[in-house]
């Protein structure tokens, strides 16, 4: 493993944790904004429709993917600006 990649690893882990927290907050706000209460229904929730279960799953996945990608990319760019080395391959 290259020294830059090794130095970036703790930053990447921290960014991943922060991204998960931010994505969870964003998802809950969007979910409530759509008129739902609490977390998205689980697939085995008997009182939820297929459309509600699948909509929640897709929405959550999209929000998590976008937030994680944005935070990963942003932290890589900051690392690059600070060190002059791009942390990726």
Beta strands, then each sheet from edge to edge (+ up, - down):
end
